[in-house]
């Protein structure tokens, strides 16, 4: 198949472009994979830890208001308690939509059940003076909920550690893979560029030297290029030109044959002398004819 120099150059550029696309593609793949892992940590486990902390803080504020009212024998701020309970309920619902770890659904269900019982107990006794027994009951429920929330926070904290370690391993593997792939593509590209440049440099150098030899009147110079591209056609035209110049030079270099010219001039002299002799013979013949005719007349 005949490929022109322009086609070879275009194919070479396409080859380099494909290598760049391969590197970009694998880089995007590894980065996307690593991004998904880190995003899962932030969206799933970290948010669960935040929700557990918010619920724990809300229940602590409710318990603090109850204990303050009981110890100081003053009216409990119902609006504050209701606000904190609503906040805890909101965080609980958000956590229910963010279940990612094994056993987390059962733990959250237990927390929800305990919270509903705790809130219902507060609603029934909110308008009454709380007795020490009721305070103890609320403290027991709060302790149970706090323990469950601690378990929830620890579960997701442990998951964050595991997923972070996995993300570190993935990033290390991605770095190793990209290093190997990048080195391999670099060697291929370097080899291709070297071969491509050597191919053109060698032929341009030979053509340059050939032209220099022709300019120096060395018409025996010839070019021999392999292949069927433009360089091969240039070598054929160059060799034809050199052969033509060599033939013209041979004609110019032929010695001037003075001897042949001398012989030719000598032959020309003989011819002229022969002509003179013939003219004289004709003159003598005419004179003889006149003498004979006179003698015949006298006789």
C-alpha positions as CSV (number, residue, x, y, z in Angstrom):
1,X,0.0,0.0,0.0
2,X,1.4,3.4,-1.1
3,X,1.5,6.0,1.7
4,X,2.5,9.5,1.0
5,X,4.7,11.5,3.4
6,X,1.8,13.6,4.4
7,X,-0.3,10.5,5.2
8,X,2.5,9.0,7.3
9,X,2.9,12.3,9.2
10,X,-0.9,12.5,9.7
11,X,-1.0,8.9,11.0
12,X,1.9,9.6,13.3
13,X,0.0,12.6,14.8
14,X,-3.1,10.4,15.2
15,X,-1.0,7.8,17.0
16,X,0.3,10.3,19.5
17,X,-3.2,11.7,20.0
18,X,-4.5,8.2,20.7
19,X,-1.8,7.7,23.3
20,X,-2.8,11.0,25.0
21,X,-6.5,9.9,24.9
22,X,-5.6,6.6,26.6
23,X,-3.7,8.4,29.4
24,X,-6.6,10.8,29.9
25,X,-9.1,8.0,29.9
26,X,-7.3,5.9,32.5
27,X,-6.7,9.0,34.6
28,X,-10.3,10.0,34.5
29,X,-11.3,6.4,35.4
30,X,-9.0,6.2,38.4
31,X,-9.9,9.7,39.6
32,X,-13.6,9.0,39.3
33,X,-13.2,5.7,41.2
34,X,-11.3,7.5,44.0
35,X,-13.8,10.3,44.0
36,X,-16.7,7.9,44.4
37,X,-15.0,6.3,47.4
38,X,-14.2,9.6,49.2
39,X,-17.7,10.9,48.3
40,X,-19.3,7.8,49.9
41,X,-17.3,8.5,53.1
42,X,-18.6,12.1,53.2
43,X,-22.2,11.5,52.1
44,X,-22.8,8.3,54.1
45,X,-20.8,7.7,57.2
46,X,-19.7,11.2,58.0
47,X,-23.3,12.4,57.8
48,X,-24.4,9.6,60.1
49,X,-21.9,10.7,62.7
50,X,-23.2,14.2,62.4
51,X,-26.8,13.1,62.8
52,X,-25.9,11.0,65.9
53,X,-24.1,13.9,67.4
54,X,-27.1,16.2,66.8
55,X,-29.5,13.8,68.3
56,X,-27.3,13.3,71.3
57,X,-27.0,17.1,71.8
58,X,-30.7,17.6,71.5
59,X,-31.5,14.9,74.1
60,X,-28.9,16.3,76.4
61,X,-30.5,19.8,76.2
62,X,-33.9,18.3,76.9
63,X,-32.5,16.4,79.9
64,X,-30.7,19.4,81.2
65,X,-33.9,21.5,81.1
66,X,-35.8,18.8,82.9
67,X,-33.2,18.4,85.6
68,X,-32.8,22.2,86.0
69,X,-36.6,22.5,86.5
70,X,-36.7,19.6,89.0
71,X,-33.7,20.8,91.0
72,X,-34.7,24.4,91.1
73,X,-38.4,23.6,91.4
74,X,-39.4,25.9,88.5
75,X,-41.6,25.5,85.5
76,X,-40.0,23.6,82.6
77,X,-39.7,25.5,79.3
78,X,-42.0,23.4,77.1
79,X,-41.2,25.3,74.0
80,X,-37.5,24.7,74.4
81,X,-38.1,21.0,75.0
82,X,-40.5,20.7,72.0
83,X,-38.0,22.5,69.8
84,X,-35.2,20.1,70.8
85,X,-37.4,17.1,70.4
86,X,-38.3,18.2,66.9
87,X,-34.7,18.7,66.0
88,X,-33.9,15.2,67.3
89,X,-36.8,13.8,65.2
90,X,-35.5,15.6,62.1
91,X,-32.0,14.2,62.5
92,X,-33.5,10.7,63.1
93,X,-35.5,10.8,59.9
94,X,-32.4,11.9,58.0
95,X,-30.4,9.1,59.4
96,X,-33.1,6.6,58.4
97,X,-32.5,7.7,54.8
98,X,-28.8,7.3,55.1
99,X,-28.4,3.6,56.2
100,X,-25.1,2.2,54.7
101,X,-23.5,-0.2,57.1
102,X,-24.6,-3.8,58.0
103,X,-26.8,-3.7,61.1
104,X,-27.3,0.0,61.0
105,X,-30.9,-0.3,60.1
106,X,-31.7,-2.4,63.3
107,X,-29.7,0.0,65.4
108,X,-31.6,3.0,64.0
109,X,-34.9,1.2,64.5
110,X,-34.1,0.7,68.2
111,X,-33.1,4.3,68.5
112,X,-36.4,5.4,66.9
113,X,-38.4,3.2,69.2
114,X,-36.7,4.5,72.3
115,X,-37.0,8.1,71.2
116,X,-40.7,7.7,70.6
117,X,-41.2,6.2,74.0
118,X,-39.2,9.0,75.6
119,X,-41.1,11.7,73.8
120,X,-44.5,10.2,74.6
121,X,-43.6,9.9,78.3
122,X,-42.6,13.6,78.3
123,X,-45.8,14.6,76.6
124,X,-47.9,12.8,79.2
125,X,-46.1,14.3,82.2
126,X,-45.2,17.7,80.8
127,X,-47.9,19.5,82.8
128,X,-47.2,17.7,86.1
129,X,-44.6,18.1,88.7
130,X,-42.0,15.4,88.1
131,X,-41.2,13.0,91.0
132,X,-37.7,11.6,91.6
133,X,-39.0,8.2,90.3
134,X,-40.0,9.8,87.0
135,X,-36.7,11.7,86.8
136,X,-34.9,8.4,87.2
137,X,-37.1,6.8,84.5
138,X,-36.2,9.6,82.1
139,X,-32.5,9.3,83.0
140,X,-32.7,5.6,82.3
141,X,-34.3,6.2,78.9
142,X,-31.9,8.9,78.1
143,X,-28.9,6.7,79.0
144,X,-30.3,3.9,76.7
145,X,-30.7,6.4,73.8
146,X,-27.3,7.9,74.4
147,X,-25.7,4.5,74.4
148,X,-27.4,3.6,71.1
149,X,-26.3,6.9,69.6
150,X,-22.8,6.2,70.7
151,X,-22.9,2.8,69.0
152,X,-24.3,4.5,65.8
153,X,-21.4,7.0,65.9
154,X,-18.8,4.4,66.5
155,X,-20.2,2.2,63.7
156,X,-19.9,4.9,61.2
157,X,-16.6,6.1,62.6
158,X,-15.2,2.6,62.1
159,X,-16.6,2.6,58.6
160,X,-14.9,5.9,57.8
161,X,-11.6,4.4,58.9
162,X,-12.0,1.3,56.8
163,X,-13.2,3.2,53.7
164,X,-10.4,5.8,54.2
165,X,-7.8,3.0,54.3
166,X,-9.5,1.5,51.2
167,X,-9.4,4.8,49.4
168,X,-5.7,5.1,50.3
169,X,-5.0,1.7,48.8
170,X,-7.0,2.6,45.7
171,X,-5.1,5.9,45.3
172,X,-1.8,4.0,45.7
173,X,-2.8,1.4,43.2
174,X,-4.1,4.1,40.8
175,X,-0.8,5.9,41.1
176,X,1.2,2.7,40.5
177,X,-1.1,1.8,37.5
178,X,-0.8,5.3,36.0
179,X,2.9,5.3,36.5
180,X,3.3,2.0,34.7
181,X,0.9,3.0,31.9
182,X,2.4,6.4,31.6
183,X,5.9,5.0,31.3
184,X,4.8,2.4,28.8
185,X,3.0,5.0,26.6
186,X,6.0,7.4,27.0
187,X,8.4,4.7,25.7
188,X,6.1,3.9,22.8
189,X,5.8,7.5,21.9
190,X,9.5,8.1,22.3
191,X,10.3,5.1,20.1
192,X,7.8,6.2,17.5
193,X,9.1,9.8,17.4
194,X,12.7,8.6,17.2
195,X,11.9,6.3,14.3
196,X,9.8,8.9,12.6
197,X,12.5,11.6,12.9
198,X,15.3,9.2,11.9
199,X,13.4,8.2,8.8
200,X,13.1,11.8,7.6
201,X,16.5,13.0,8.8
202,X,18.3,10.2,7.0
203,X,16.6,10.9,3.7
204,X,17.0,14.6,3.9
205,X,20.7,14.2,4.8
206,X,21.2,11.9,1.8
207,X,19.4,14.3,-0.5
208,X,21.3,17.2,0.8
209,X,24.7,15.5,0.3
210,X,23.6,14.4,-3.2
211,X,22.8,17.9,-4.2
212,X,26.1,19.1,-2.8
213,X,27.9,16.5,-4.9
214,X,26.1,17.5,-8.1
215,X,26.9,21.2,-7.4
216,X,30.6,20.1,-7.1
217,X,30.3,18.5,-10.6
218,X,30.4,15.0,-9.2
219,X,27.8,13.7,-11.6
220,X,28.4,10.0,-10.6
221,X,26.4,10.6,-7.4
222,X,23.3,8.5,-7.1
223,X,20.5,8.2,-4.5
224,X,18.9,4.9,-3.4
225,X,15.7,5.2,-1.3
226,X,13.6,2.2,-0.3
227,X,9.9,2.3,-0.3
228,X,7.3,3.8,-2.6
229,X,6.8,7.3,-1.2
230,X,7.8,10.7,-2.5
231,X,11.4,10.1,-1.4
232,X,11.7,7.2,-3.8
233,X,10.3,9.3,-6.6
234,X,12.7,12.1,-5.8
235,X,15.6,9.6,-5.9
236,X,14.5,8.4,-9.4
237,X,14.3,12.0,-10.7
238,X,17.7,12.8,-9.1
239,X,19.4,9.9,-10.7
240,X,17.9,10.7,-14.1
241,X,19.2,14.3,-13.8
242,X,22.6,13.0,-12.7
243,X,22.8,10.6,-15.7
244,X,21.9,13.4,-18.1
245,X,24.5,15.8,-16.6
246,X,27.1,13.0,-16.8
247,X,26.3,12.4,-20.5
248,X,26.6,16.1,-21.3
249,X,29.9,16.2,-19.5
250,X,31.3,13.2,-21.4
251,X,30.6,15.0,-24.7
252,X,32.3,18.1,-23.5
253,X,35.3,16.1,-22.4
254,X,36.0,14.3,-25.8
255,X,39.5,15.3,-27.1
256,X,39.7,17.6,-30.2
257,X,41.1,15.3,-33.1
258,X,43.5,17.6,-34.9
259,X,44.9,14.6,-37.0
260,X,41.5,13.9,-38.5
261,X,41.1,17.5,-39.4
262,X,44.6,17.5,-40.9
263,X,43.9,14.4,-43.0
264,X,40.6,15.9,-44.1
265,X,42.4,19.1,-45.2
266,X,45.0,17.0,-47.0
267,X,42.3,15.1,-48.9
268,X,40.8,18.4,-49.9
269,X,44.2,19.5,-51.3
270,X,44.5,16.3,-53.4
271,X,41.0,16.8,-54.8
272,X,41.9,20.3,-55.8
273,X,45.1,19.2,-57.5
274,X,43.2,16.4,-59.3
275,X,40.8,18.9,-60.6
276,X,43.7,21.1,-61.9
277,X,45.2,18.0,-63.6
278,X,41.9,17.2,-65.3
279,X,41.4,20.8,-66.4
280,X,45.0,20.7,-68.0
281,X,44.3,17.3,-69.6
282,X,41.2,18.7,-71.2
283,X,43.1,21.7,-72.4
284,X,45.8,19.5,-74.0
285,X,43.1,17.3,-75.6
286,X,41.5,20.4,-77.2
287,X,44.9,21.6,-78.5
288,X,45.5,18.1,-80.0
289,X,42.2,18.2,-81.7
290,X,43.0,21.6,-83.3
291,X,46.4,20.3,-84.5
292,X,44.9,17.2,-86.1
293,X,42.1,19.2,-87.8
294,X,44.8,21.6,-89.4
295,X,46.8,18.6,-90.7
296,X,43.8,17.0,-92.3
297,X,42.9,20.3,-94.0
298,X,46.5,20.6,-95.5
299,X,46.4,17.1,-96.8
